Amino acid sequence: MFNDSVLSYLTTIISLKALNLHDNKIEGLTPKQGLTNLKILEVLDLSGNSISIDSVTRLGLANLTNLQVLALRGNKINGSWLYLNNDNFSGKIEDGLLKASLLLALDLSNNKFSGQIPSWIGKILNLEYLVLANNFLEGNIPTQLGSIPESFSNLKMIESLDLSHNKLSGSIPPQLTKLNLLSNFNVSYNNLSGPTPNVGQFVNFDESNYRGLCDLKNLVELDLSWNNFDGHITHCLNNLTNLKVLDLSFNRLPGNFSSVIANLTSLEYLSLSDNIFEGSFSLSLLANHSKLQVVQLSNNLIQVQNESFPWLPTFQLKALYLSNCSILAIPNFLLHQYNLRVIDLSHNKLVGNFPAWLLKNNTKLEFLYLKNNSLSGNLQLTKSEHNLVSLDVSNNKFSGELPSNISKILPKLLSMNMSGNSFEGNIPSSMGEMKTLHLLDLSGNNFSGELPTQFLTGCFSLSFLSLSNNKLQGTIFPKYMNLTNLRRLQLDNNNFSGKIEDGLLKAKFLYFLDISNNMLSGHIPDWIGNLSDLNIFLMSNNVLEGNIPIQLNKCRYLQTLDVSKNRLLGSMASSFNLSSANHLYLHNNQFSGKIPSAMLKSSQLITLDLSYNNFSGNIPHWINESSSLRILLLRGNNLQGRLPKQLCQLRELSIMDLSCSIPRSFSNLSMIESLDLSHNKLSGQIPSQLTELHFLSNFNLSYNNLWGPTPNAGQFETFDERNYRGNPGLCGPTINKNCTGVLDSPTTGSNNNAEEDESAVDMASFYWSFAASYVILIFLPGTWTFSSEKPFPRRRYSFCRDAQLQDFSWKQELHLEDLTEVLSGYSSKLLMKQ
């Protein structure tokens, strides 16, 4: 590669007309005269170098007045718009290039230019080729260009205009219709909006006064994709008889497009996917489009009609995308297609067997997507080898065993997804011969038996492997395992058993590991700490013993650790410190001793679930005040002492679950609407002061050891025995039980001072934490759970809405007495969906 030293030599060649130095290491800092000696230079390509803002002036580009082609993409220039294209230029565009009046082609793409497109570009009157793509340009297209600047309309010679991948907004200026020679117009990946020009003329078409894209009769490529256009496309697009590429995908275009595209017989590429087009569409309308190669109609509101009569297409497609088009059967015209590379018929209503004839007819087919249909039967592949690269038949109704020779038929597969079916039997050992396979998802089936040795040693290219939710068994991670490129491994919800061997130690790039819900025993191996890239580690619901190895501290990127529902025990080392962790789930084990203070010192921690263990002592008061902690679950332990004041100052905390009893000062929560203390071990009488809670509409004290009369005033007059069941010592008219003869306290014994006891909670700190809003309180077995959110409208909400827990949003209505299992065992996987 050349560096700046070559410039000193080149500047002496004053007769030079063309200079191509792209993809070198030119910085432009050393030459004193730059390139100013090259007076007759017509073509200059400095793309892909390291030119900076300081070197632009030294190079003297603005003085090269005979330039006809200038390409500056891929550099490091920042500053003004004087420095342009795939370089890392940034800043605003200035008018330093105006002297280059002969300029025909200007490529400033793939830089970091910001601000609006400068109108002075419209003064380079001979410009034929302009590329400003992949920058950070914003504002309107200039009308000289046509905010796209209006000045662009002066570019009468322009043939290709690429403004894609910016932040342009507004509408396409009608002045662009003056660009009569324009053949390629690309404004994709912007924030342009409104109907495709012009608004009124697209909805109420009037040929006589229409001024818009339809006047650009020489258009060959039109790309308006990935914007916010929302008007009806007009019939006058039929006038664009030279159009080869039409891409309107990923907008909000409504209506029916059938009549618009029927006459565009020159089309080679048609993409209308991801809009809100509606109505029915017959593929036979494309019968005469003899040049058509790509059709994309996915994800609209249209229904592709079943062909009632056979028709012969005049085209041979390379790619067909009809995902989510309400198709009932594979279109018959595909019987006559032999050149397809991509077929996507996912998310439809297809039935019947696997269409092996698509593979047989299309020997060049590389991508076949049939997911989320109702295809059934065995997976019958072709008898001869095929070059398929990616196959997705997930979420269908396929059954039976996989073909034993699948590796012989599909030896070049990179990706295979067969999840969500009813396949059964063993995973074919021949799959170990699929040396190029990168992604394999067989989850959600009925596969059984052990993982074949050949599979675990031969598929060394695998980076993603999911075998979740099957019936697989045997040893996990045997020593001979050789999946060295794994990055994500999911073996959860199977029947793997025995100790965890070290065959996975070779997977140095692993960042996601899920082996939860199996029957794994023994200790968590120390070698896990050597997986330095591990980000998510899930191994809940096994029968693992021992403690968490301190070597896990070496996983400096670990964000989620779930070892819940095992048989782990012992005290946690004071040096246990996963400083990068966001979510820790250690519940339902037998950990003991004090809670390591390092856990609550972390500013990264969002969820800490230590419930149902044997932790003792005080809750650490060394809590990071800048903590992001939102969920703290400590119930079912042997903790004591006061609730640390620092805990009540955590602004992000939304759920806290401790072991407390009911204090009478809850009457101060005057705006509370929902209070659930059911399924605890509360004793004593119900504080009469609770009748001051005038907005209380949801109240539950079921299944405690409470005794004495129930409150019978205010809101409490609306409650009945359903709110108090499971408390044999209670009485009163609301539960239809006479208080005469009821003992002062139940024979089981209780603390008669319960009303005065604030349960070792620093209630002053508690109330200050709710000064600005009322709360929803939910007490579960031995718990104190609260959400300090903004006030809700005064009506009844389900728990999911009260607590503002998006993680529980799958359950629209959840009875509060059922939440014990939910909050004690809600999975880290749910939180990862955030």
C-alpha positions in Angstrom: 0.0 0.0 0.0 1.1 3.6 -0.8 1.5 6.3 1.9 2.1 10.0 1.6 5.6 9.5 0.2 4.1 8.7 -3.2 2.5 12.1 -3.4 5.8 13.9 -3.7 6.6 11.9 -6.8 3.1 12.2 -8.3 3.0 16.0 -8.1 5.9 16.2 -10.5 3.8 14.5 -13.3 2.1 17.6 -14.3 0.6 16.0 -17.4 -1.4 13.5 -15.3 -5.1 13.3 -16.2 -6.3 10.4 -14.0 -5.1 9.4 -10.6 -6.5 6.4 -8.7 -5.2 5.9 -5.1 -8.2 4.3 -3.5 -7.7 1.9 -0.6 -4.2 3.0 0.4 -2.8 4.8 3.5 -2.7 8.3 2.2 -3.1 10.9 4.9 -2.3 14.0 2.9 -0.3 15.7 5.6 3.3 15.8 4.3 3.2 17.4 0.8 3.6 21.2 0.9 2.0 21.9 -2.4 -0.5 19.0 -2.3 -1.9 18.1 -5.7 -2.2 21.7 -7.0 0.5 21.1 -9.6 -1.8 18.7 -11.4 -3.6 21.4 -13.3 -5.1 19.2 -15.9 -6.2 16.4 -13.6 -9.6 15.1 -14.6 -10.2 12.0 -12.5 -9.2 11.7 -8.8 -10.1 8.8 -6.6 -8.8 9.0 -3.0 -11.5 6.8 -1.5 -10.7 4.5 1.4 -7.7 6.3 2.7 -7.0 8.2 6.0 -7.4 11.8 4.8 -8.2 14.1 7.7 -9.6 17.6 7.9 -6.1 19.0 8.3 -4.9 17.4 5.1 -7.7 18.5 2.8 -6.4 22.1 2.6 -2.9 20.7 2.0 -4.1 18.6 -0.9 -5.6 21.6 -2.6 -8.6 19.8 -4.0 -10.6 23.0 -4.5 -8.0 24.2 -6.9 -8.3 21.3 -9.3 -10.6 23.2 -11.7 -10.5 20.6 -14.5 -11.7 17.8 -12.3 -14.6 15.8 -13.9 -14.7 12.9 -11.4 -14.0 13.2 -7.7 -14.3 10.3 -5.2 -13.4 10.8 -1.5 -15.3 8.0 0.2 -13.9 6.1 3.1 -11.5 8.6 4.7 -11.4 10.3 8.1 -12.1 13.8 7.0 -14.3 15.8 9.4 -15.3 19.4 9.2 -17.0 21.0 6.3 -18.9 19.7 3.2 -15.8 20.5 1.2 -14.6 16.9 1.9 -16.8 14.2 0.5 -17.7 10.2 0.1 -17.1 6.9 1.9 -14.4 8.4 4.0 -15.2 9.2 7.6 -15.8 12.9 6.7 -18.1 14.8 9.0 -19.4 18.3 9.4 -21.2 20.6 7.1 -20.7 21.0 3.3 -19.2 24.2 2.1 -18.9 25.6 -1.4 -15.2 24.9 -2.0 -15.9 22.8 -5.0 -17.7 25.4 -7.0 -14.6 26.2 -9.0 -14.8 22.7 -10.4 -17.4 23.7 -13.0 -16.6 20.7 -15.2 -17.4 18.2 -12.5 -19.5 15.3 -13.9 -19.3 12.8 -11.0 -19.1 13.5 -7.3 -19.2 10.6 -4.7 -19.3 11.7 -1.1 -21.0 8.6 0.3 -20.2 6.6 3.5 -18.9 9.6 5.5 -20.2 11.4 8.5 -21.5 14.6 6.9 -24.2 16.3 9.0 -26.5 19.2 8.5 -28.6 19.9 5.5 -27.6 19.2 1.9 -26.0 22.4 0.7 -27.9 24.2 -2.1 -24.6 25.2 -3.8 -24.4 21.6 -5.2 -27.2 22.7 -7.5 -24.7 25.2 -9.1 -22.5 22.4 -10.4 -24.5 22.4 -13.6 -22.8 19.7 -15.5 -23.1 17.1 -12.7 -24.4 13.7 -14.0 -23.6 11.5 -11.0 -24.1 12.5 -7.4 -23.8 10.1 -4.4 -24.3 11.4 -0.9 -25.4 8.1 0.6 -24.6 6.8 4.1 -24.1 10.1 5.9 -26.0 11.9 8.6 -27.6 14.5 6.4 -30.9 15.9 7.7 -33.6 18.4 6.8 -35.5 18.6 3.5 -34.2 17.8 0.1 -33.2 21.1 -1.5 -35.6 22.2 -4.2 -32.7 23.4 -6.2 -31.8 19.8 -6.2 -35.4 19.7 -6.3 -34.8 20.1 1.5 -33.8 17.7 -0.9 -32.5 21.4 -1.9 -34.6 23.2 -4.4 -31.4 24.1 -6.2 -31.1 20.4 -7.3 -33.7 21.2 -9.9 -30.9 23.1 -11.7 -29.0 19.8 -12.3 -30.5 19.4 -15.7 -27.8 16.9 -16.7 -28.1 14.7 -13.6 -28.7 11.0 -14.4 -28.1 9.3 -11.1 -28.9 10.8 -7.7 -28.3 8.7 -4.5 -29.3 10.3 -1.2 -30.0 7.0 0.6 -29.1 6.1 4.3 -29.3 9.6 5.7 -31.8 11.4 8.0 -33.6 13.5 5.4 -37.1 14.5 6.2 -40.1 16.3 4.6 -41.4 15.4 1.2 -39.9 14.9 -2.2 -39.9 18.4 -3.8 -41.9 18.7 -7.0 -39.1 20.6 -8.7 -37.4 17.3 -9.2 -39.7 16.7 -12.2 -37.4 19.1 -14.1 -34.6 16.5 -14.0 -35.7 15.0 -17.3 -32.6 12.9 -17.7 -32.8 11.3 -14.3 -32.6 7.5 -14.6 -31.6 6.4 -11.1 -33.2 8.0 -8.0 -32.6 6.5 -4.5 -33.8 8.1 -1.3 -34.1 4.9 0.7 -33.5 4.7 4.4 -34.5 8.2 5.3 -37.3 9.8 7.2 -39.2 11.2 4.2 -42.9 11.3 4.6 -46.2 12.2 3.0 -47.7 10.7 -0.1 -45.3 10.0 -2.8 -45.2 13.2 -4.7 -47.6 14.8 -5.1 -50.1 14.4 -2.3 -53.3 15.6 -3.9 -52.4 14.3 -7.2 -51.8 10.8 -5.9 -55.1 10.5 -4.2 -57.2 12.5 -6.7 -55.3 11.9 -9.9 -55.5 14.6 -12.6 -53.2 13.9 -15.5 -53.4 17.5 -16.8 -51.9 19.1 -13.6 -50.0 16.2 -12.1 -46.4 17.1 -11.3 -44.4 14.3 -9.7 -42.4 11.3 -10.2 -44.6 10.2 -13.1 -43.0 12.9 -15.3 -39.6 11.3 -15.0 -40.1 9.2 -18.1 -36.4 8.1 -18.2 -36.4 6.6 -14.7 -34.9 3.1 -14.7 -34.4 2.7 -11.0 -36.7 4.2 -8.3 -36.0 3.3 -4.7 -38.2 5.0 -2.0 -37.9 2.2 0.5 -37.6 2.5 4.3 -39.3 5.9 4.7 -42.7 7.0 6.0 -44.6 7.5 2.8 -48.3 7.0 3.3 -50.3 8.1 0.2 -51.8 5.9 -2.5 -49.5 5.1 -5.4 -50.9 6.6 -8.5 -51.9 4.9 -11.8 -49.7 7.3 -13.7 -46.7 5.2 -12.7 -47.7 3.1 -15.7 -46.1 5.9 -17.7 -42.7 4.8 -16.5 -42.2 2.3 -19.2 -38.4 2.1 -18.8 -38.6 1.3 -15.1 -36.5 -1.8 -14.2 -36.3 -1.4 -10.4 -39.2 -0.3 -8.3 -38.8 -0.5 -4.5 -41.5 1.0 -2.3 -41.0 -1.5 0.6 -41.1 -0.5 4.3 -43.4 2.4 4.1 -47.1 2.9 5.0 -48.6 2.8 1.6 -52.3 1.7 1.5 -54.7 0.6 -1.2 -54.5 -1.9 -4.0 -51.4 -1.9 -6.3 -52.6 -4.5 -8.9 -53.5 -2.0 -11.6 -50.3 0.1 -11.0 -47.8 -2.6 -11.7 -49.7 -4.6 -14.3 -48.4 -2.6 -17.2 -44.8 -2.1 -16.0 -43.6 -4.9 -18.1 -40.0 -3.7 -18.1 -39.6 -4.5 -14.4 -36.8 -6.7 -13.3 -37.0 -6.0 -9.6 -40.3 -5.3 -7.7 -40.5 -4.8 -4.0 -43.7 -3.7 -2.3 -43.2 -5.6 1.0 -44.0 -4.3 4.5 -46.6 -1.7 3.7 -50.4 -1.8 4.3 -51.5 -2.7 0.8 -54.8 -4.6 0.9 -57.1 -6.6 -1.2 -56.5 -9.6 -3.3 -53.7 -10.1 -5.9 -53.3 -12.6 -8.6 -49.8 -13.4 -9.6 -51.1 -14.0 -13.2 -51.0 -10.2 -13.6 -47.3 -10.6 -13.9 -47.5 -13.1 -16.7 -46.2 -10.8 -19.4 -43.3 -9.3 -17.3 -40.7 -11.3 -19.2 -37.7 -9.6 -17.6 -38.9 -10.0 -14.0 -36.3 -11.5 -11.6 -37.2 -10.5 -8.1 -40.7 -10.2 -6.6 -41.2 -9.1 -2.9 -44.8 -8.7 -1.7 -44.3 -9.9 1.9 -46.0 -8.5 5.0 -48.9 -6.5 3.7 -52.7 -7.0 4.2 -53.1 -8.6 0.8 -54.2 -12.1 0.0 -52.4 -13.8 -2.9 -55.1 -15.6 -4.8 -55.1 -19.3 -5.5 -54.8 -19.7 -9.2 -58.1 -21.0 -10.6 -56.6 -21.6 -14.0 -53.1 -22.5 -15.1 -50.9 -19.9 -16.7 -47.4 -19.9 -18.0 -45.1 -17.1 -16.9 -42.8 -15.5 -19.4 -40.2 -14.8 -16.7 -37.7 -16.9 -14.7 -37.4 -15.5 -11.2 -34.3 -15.5 -9.1 -36.1 -14.5 -5.8 -39.7 -14.7 -4.6 -40.8 -13.3 -1.2 -44.5 -14.0 -0.4 -44.3 -14.2 3.4 -47.5 -13.4 5.3 -49.7 -13.2 2.2 -52.5 -15.5 3.3 -51.5 -18.1 0.7 -53.4 -21.4 1.0 -51.3 -23.4 -1.5 -47.9 -23.1 -3.2 -48.5 -21.1 -6.4 -48.7 -23.4 -9.4 -46.6 -21.1 -11.6 -43.6 -22.2 -9.5 -43.8 -25.5 -11.3 -42.3 -23.6 -14.3 -39.5 -21.9 -12.5 -36.0 -23.3 -12.8 -33.7 -20.4 -11.8 -34.8 -19.5 -8.3 -32.2 -18.7 -5.6 -34.5 -17.5 -2.9 -38.1 -18.7 -2.0 -39.9 -17.3 1.1 -43.4 -18.6 1.7 -43.3 -18.3 5.5 -46.2 -17.2 7.7 -48.9 -18.5 5.4 -51.5 -21.3 5.5 -49.8 -23.9 3.4 -50.7 -27.5 4.0 -49.5 -30.8 2.6 -46.1 -32.4 2.4 -42.7 -30.8 2.1 -42.3 -29.5 -1.6 -39.2 -31.4 -2.6 -40.0 -30.6 -6.2 -38.9 -27.0 -5.5 -35.4 -28.3 -4.9 -35.5 -30.7 -7.8 -36.6 -28.0 -10.3 -34.4 -25.3 -9.0 -30.9 -26.7 -8.7 -29.4 -23.2 -7.9 -31.8 -22.6 -5.0 -29.9 -21.4 -1.9 -32.5 -20.1 0.5 -35.9 -21.9 1.2 -38.1 -20.5 4.0 -41.4 -22.2 4.8 -41.7 -21.5 8.5 -45.0 -21.0 10.4 -47.3 -22.9 8.0 -49.2 -26.2 8.5 -47.0 -28.5 6.3 -47.0 -32.1 7.7 -45.7 -35.6 7.2 -42.1 -36.7 7.0 -39.4 -34.5 5.6 -38.9 -36.0 2.2 -35.9 -34.5 0.4 -34.7 -35.0 -3.1 -32.7 -38.1 -3.9 -29.7 -36.2 -5.3 -27.3 -33.7 -3.8 -28.5 -30.1 -3.7 -26.7 -26.8 -3.1 -29.2 -25.4 -0.6 -27.5 -23.0 1.9 -30.3 -22.1 4.3 -33.5 -24.1 5.1 -36.2 -23.0 7.6 -39.2 -25.2 8.1 -39.8 -24.2 11.7 -43.3 -24.1 13.3 -45.0 -26.6 11.0 -46.4 -30.0 11.7 -43.7 -32.2 10.4 -43.2 -35.6 12.1 -41.1 -38.7 11.9 -37.4 -39.1 11.8 -35.0 -36.9 9.9 -33.5 -38.5 6.8 -30.4 -40.4 7.8 -28.6 -39.2 4.7 -29.5 -35.5 5.2 -25.8 -34.6 5.1 -25.4 -36.2 1.7 -28.4 -34.4 0.3 -27.6 -31.0 1.8 -23.9 -30.9 2.3 -23.5 -27.1 1.8 -26.0 -26.0 4.4 -25.0 -23.0 6.5 -28.3 -22.6 8.4 -31.0 -25.1 9.3 -34.1 -24.4 11.5 -36.5 -27.2 12.1 -37.8 -26.0 15.5 -41.4 -26.3 16.6 -42.3 -29.5 14.8 -42.9 -33.1 16.0 -39.7 -34.7 14.7 -38.6 -37.7 16.7 -36.0 -40.3 17.1 -32.2 -39.8 17.2 -30.4 -36.9 15.7 -28.7 -38.5 12.6 -25.1 -39.1 13.2 -24.4 -38.2 9.6 -25.0 -34.6 10.5 -21.5 -34.6 11.8 -20.5 -34.5 8.1 -22.1 -31.0 7.7 -18.8 -29.2 8.0 -20.1 -25.8 6.9 -23.1 -25.7 9.2 -23.1 -22.5 11.3 -26.7 -22.4 12.7 -28.8 -25.4 13.8 -32.1 -25.2 15.6 -33.9 -28.4 16.4 -35.7 -27.1 19.5 -39.3 -27.9 20.3 -39.4 -31.4 18.9 -39.4 -34.9 20.3 -35.8 -35.9 19.6 -34.5 -38.5 22.0 -31.4 -40.5 22.8 -27.8 -39.3 23.2 -26.1 -36.8 21.0 -24.1 -38.7 18.4 -20.3 -38.6 18.8 -19.8 -37.8 15.1 -22.2 -34.8 15.5 -20.3 -33.4 18.5 -16.9 -33.8 16.8 -17.7 -33.1 13.2 -19.8 -29.9 13.2 -16.9 -27.7 14.2 -18.3 -24.7 12.3 -21.4 -24.4 14.5 -21.8 -21.0 16.1 -25.5 -21.3 17.1 -26.9 -24.6 18.4 -30.4 -25.0 20.0 -31.7 -28.4 21.0 -34.0 -27.1 23.7 -37.3 -28.7 24.6 -36.7 -32.2 23.4 -36.1 -35.6 25.2 -32.4 -35.8 24.7 -30.4 -37.6 27.4 -26.9 -38.7 28.3 -23.8 -36.9 29.4 -23.5 -33.2 28.7 -20.3 -31.8 27.3 -18.3 -35.1 26.9 -14.5 -34.7 26.7 -14.4 -35.5 23.0 -16.7 -32.6 22.1 -15.1 -30.4 19.5 -17.6 -27.6 18.8 -14.9 -25.0 19.0 -16.7 -22.1 17.3 -19.9 -22.2 19.4 -21.2 -18.8 20.5 -24.7 -19.7 21.6 -25.7 -23.1 23.0 -29.2 -24.0 24.3 -29.7 -27.5 25.7 -32.4 -26.6 28.2 -35.5 -28.6 28.9 -34.1 -32.1 28.1 -33.2 -35.1 30.2 -29.4 -34.7 30.3 -27.9 -36.1 33.5 -24.7 -36.8 35.3 -21.8 -34.5 36.0 -20.9 -31.6 33.7 -17.7 -32.6 31.9 -15.3 -30.2 30.3 -15.8 -30.8 26.6 -17.2 -27.3 26.2 -13.9 -25.8 27.5 -12.7 -25.6 23.9 -15.6 -23.2 23.0 -13.6 -20.0 23.7 -16.1 -17.7 22.1 -19.2 -18.9 23.9 -21.4 -16.0 25.1 -24.8 -17.7 25.8 -25.2 -21.0 27.6 -28.5 -22.5 28.7 -28.5 -25.9 30.3 -31.5 -25.3 32.7 -34.3 -27.8 33.4 -32.3 -31.0 33.1 -31.1 -33.5 35.7 -27.5 -32.4 35.9 -25.7 -33.3 39.2 -22.4 -32.7 40.8 -20.7 -29.3 41.2 -20.6 -26.3 38.9 -17.2 -26.8 37.3 -14.4 -24.4 37.9 -13.5 -24.3 34.2 -16.6 -22.2 33.5 -14.5 -19.3 34.5 -12.3 -19.8 31.5 -15.2 -18.9 29.2 -14.2 -15.3 29.3 -16.8 -14.1 26.8 -19.7 -15.7 28.6 -22.6 -13.2 28.8 -25.6 -15.2 29.8 -25.3 -18.4 31.9 -28.5 -20.3 32.8 -28.5 -23.6 34.7 -31.6 -23.5 36.9 -33.8 -26.4 37.9 -31.2 -29.1 38.0 -29.8 -31.1 41.0 -26.4 -29.3 41.2 -24.6 -29.3 44.6 -21.8 -27.4 46.2 -21.3 -23.7 45.9 -20.8 -21.2 43.0 -17.1 -21.4 42.0 -15.2 -18.2 42.7 -13.6 -18.7 39.2 -16.8 -17.3 37.8 -15.5 -13.9 38.7 -13.2 -14.2 35.7 -16.3 -13.9 33.4 -16.0 -10.2 33.2 -18.8 -9.8 30.7 -21.3 -12.0 32.5 -24.7 -10.1 32.7 -27.2 -12.8 33.6 -26.6 -15.7 36.0 -29.4 -18.1 36.9 -28.5 -21.1 39.2 -31.9 -21.1 40.9 -33.8 -24.3 41.9 -30.8 -26.5 42.6 -29.2 -27.9 45.7 -26.4 -25.3 46.0 -25.4 -24.6 49.6 -22.9 -22.9 51.9 -21.9 -19.4 52.4 -21.0 -17.2 49.5 -17.4 -16.0 49.6 -16.9 -12.3 50.4 -14.8 -12.1 47.2 -17.8 -13.2 45.1 -18.2 -10.2 42.9 -19.8 -10.3 39.4 -19.4 -6.5 38.8 -20.8 -6.7 35.3 -23.9 -8.7 36.2 -27.4 -7.2 35.5 -29.5 -10.1 36.7 -28.7 -12.7 39.4 -31.1 -15.5 40.2 -30.0 -17.7 43.1 -33.4 -18.5 44.6 -34.6 -21.9 45.9 -31.2 -23.2 47.0 -29.6 -23.6 50.4 -27.1 -20.8 50.5 -26.4 -19.6 54.0 -24.4 -17.0 55.9 -24.5 -13.3 55.2 -25.3 -11.7 51.9 -22.1 -10.6 50.3 -22.0 -6.8 50.4 -20.4 -6.7 46.9 -23.8 -7.8 45.4 -25.5 -4.6 46.4 -22.5 -2.4 45.7 -22.8 -3.0 42.0 -24.2 -0.1 40.0 -25.0 -2.5 37.1 -27.3 -4.9 39.0 -31.0 -4.7 37.9 -32.4 -7.9 39.4 -31.2 -9.8 42.6 -33.3 -12.8 43.6 -31.9 -14.6 46.7 -35.3 -15.8 47.9 -35.9 -19.2 49.6 -32.4 -19.7 50.9 -30.9 -19.7 54.4 -29.2 -16.3 54.3 -29.0 -14.7 57.7 -27.9 -11.5 59.4 -28.7 -8.0 58.2 -29.4 -6.7 54.7 -26.1 -5.0 53.7 -26.4 -1.3 54.1 -23.5 -0.6 51.7 -25.8 0.0 48.8 -24.6 1.9 45.8 -26.8 5.0 45.6 -26.4 5.1 41.8 -27.6 1.5 41.6 -29.9 0.4 38.8 -31.6 -2.2 41.0 -35.2 -2.6 40.1 -36.1 -6.0 41.6 -34.9 -7.3 45.0 -36.3 -10.6 46.3 -35.1 -11.8 49.7 -38.1 -13.6 51.1 -37.8 -17.1 52.6 -34.5 -16.4 54.4 -33.5 -15.7 58.0 -32.8 -12.1 57.7 -33.2 -9.6 60.6 -32.6 -6.0 61.5 -33.8 -2.9 60.0 -34.4 -2.2 56.3 -31.4 -0.1 55.2 -32.4 3.5 54.5 -30.3 3.4 51.4 -32.7 0.8 50.0 -35.5 3.3 50.1 -33.5 5.8 48.2 -33.1 3.6 45.1 -35.1 5.5 42.4 -35.3 2.5 40.0 -36.6 0.0 42.5 -40.0 -1.3 41.5 -40.3 -4.7 43.3 -39.0 -5.5 46.8 -39.8 -8.7 48.5 -38.9 -9.1 52.2 -40.1 -10.9 55.3 -42.3 -8.4 57.2 -45.6 -8.2 59.0 -48.4 -5.7 58.5 -47.9 -2.3 60.3 -50.9 -0.3 61.3 -49.3 2.8 59.8 -50.3 1.5 56.4 -53.3 3.8 57.0 -51.0 6.7 55.9 -51.1 5.3 52.4 -54.2 7.3 51.7 -54.2 6.9 47.9 -53.7 3.2 47.8 -56.2 1.2 45.7 -54.9 -2.4 46.0 -53.5 -4.1 49.1 -52.8 -7.9 49.1 -51.3 -9.5 52.2 -52.6 -13.0 51.5 -50.7 -16.2 52.0 -48.4 -15.0 54.8 -48.0 -15.7 58.5 -49.4 -12.5 59.7 -51.0 -12.6 63.2 -52.8 -10.2 65.5 -55.8 -8.1 64.7 -56.5 -6.1 61.6 -55.7 -2.4 62.4 -58.9 -0.4 62.5 -57.0 2.5 61.1 -57.1 0.8 57.7 -60.7 2.1 57.3 -59.1 5.4 56.5 -58.0 4.0 53.1 -61.0 5.5 51.2 -59.8 4.5 47.7 -59.1 0.9 48.5 -60.9 -1.4 46.0 -58.8 -4.5 46.0 -58.1 -6.0 49.5 -57.0 -9.5 50.4 -55.9 -10.9 53.8 -56.6 -14.6 53.0 -54.6 -17.4 54.6 -52.9 -15.8 57.5 -53.2 -16.2 61.3 -55.3 -13.0 61.9 -58.0 -12.9 64.6 -60.6 -10.5 66.0 -63.2 -8.4 64.3 -62.9 -7.4 60.7 -63.2 -3.6 59.9 -66.7 -2.6 59.0 -66.6 1.0 57.9 -65.9 2.9 54.7 -64.6 0.8 51.8 -64.5 -2.2 54.1 -68.2 -2.5 54.0 -67.8 -3.7 50.4 -65.6 -6.7 51.3 -66.8 -10.1 52.3 -65.6 -13.5 53.4 -63.7 -14.0 50.1 -61.3 -11.3 51.3 -60.6 -13.0 54.6 -60.8 -16.7 54.0 -58.2 -18.9 55.7 -58.2 -16.9 59.0 -60.4 -19.0 61.4 -59.9 -16.4 64.2 -61.6 -13.6 62.4 -65.2 -12.6 63.0 -67.7 -9.9 62.1 -70.8 -9.2 60.0 -68.8 -8.9 56.8 -67.9 -12.6 57.0 -71.1 -13.7 58.6 -69.5 -14.9 61.8 -70.5 -13.7 65.3 -67.7 -12.4 67.5 -69.4 -13.5 70.7 -67.2 -16.0 72.4 -64.3 -15.5 70.2 -61.0 -15.7 72.1 -58.8 -12.6 72.5 -56.1 -14.4 70.5 -55.8 -17.7 68.7 -54.5 -20.7 70.6 -51.5 -20.8 68.3 -50.2 -17.7 69.9 -49.4 -14.4 68.4 -47.7 -11.2 69.1 -50.3 -8.9 70.7 -48.2 -5.9 70.0 -48.2 -6.6 66.3 -50.1 -3.4 65.7 -47.4 -1.4 67.3 -44.5 -3.3 65.8 -43.2 -1.9 62.5 -41.6 -5.3 61.9 -38.1 -3.9 62.1 -38.7 -1.8 59.0 -37.5 1.8 59.1 -41.0 3.2 58.3 -39.9 6.8 58.1 -37.6 5.9 55.2 -40.4 3.8 53.8 -42.8 6.7 53.6 -40.4 9.2 52.3 -39.8 6.9 49.4 -43.5 7.3 48.5 -43.8 11.0 49.1 -44.6 11.8 45.5 -47.1 9.0 44.7 -49.3 6.3 46.1 -48.3 2.7 45.7 -49.7 -0.7 45.0 -48.6 -3.2 47.7 -48.6 -6.9 47.3 -47.6 -9.1 50.2 -46.9 -12.7 49.2 -45.7 -15.5 51.6 -43.2 -13.8 53.8 -42.9 -10.9 51.4 -43.1 -7.2 51.1 -43.5 -6.1 47.5 -44.1 -2.6 46.3 -44.2 -0.5 43.2 -43.5 3.2 43.4 -44.9 4.3 40.1 -47.0 7.3 39.1 -50.6 7.4 40.2 -53.0 5.3 38.2 -56.6 6.2 37.4 -58.9 5.2 40.2 -60.1 1.9 38.9 -59.2 -1.7 39.4 -56.2 -3.1 37.5 -54.8 -6.5 37.2 -51.5 -7.1 39.0 -49.6 -6.9 35.7 -50.8 -3.4 35.2 -50.6 -2.3 38.8 -47.0 -3.2 39.2 -46.0 -2.0 35.8 -44.2 -5.3 35.1 -43.7 -5.8 31.4 -42.1 -9.1 32.1 -45.5 -10.5 33.2 -47.4 -9.0 30.3 -48.2 -12.5 28.9 -50.8 -12.9 31.6 -53.6 -10.5 31.1 -55.4 -11.3 34.4 -53.5 -12.8 37.3 -55.2 -13.6 40.7 -53.0 -12.2 43.5 -53.1 -15.5 45.4 -51.5 -17.3 42.5 -48.4 -15.0 42.4 -46.4 -17.0 44.9 -45.0 -19.3 42.3 -44.7 -16.5 39.7 -42.6 -14.2 41.8 -40.6 -17.0 43.4 -39.6 -18.5 40.1 -40.0 -16.1 37.3 -37.3 -16.8 34.9 -34.3 -14.7 33.8 -35.4 -15.6 30.3 -38.5 -13.4 30.7 -36.4 -10.4 31.7 -34.1 -10.9 28.7 -37.1 -10.2 26.5 -37.0 -6.5 27.6 
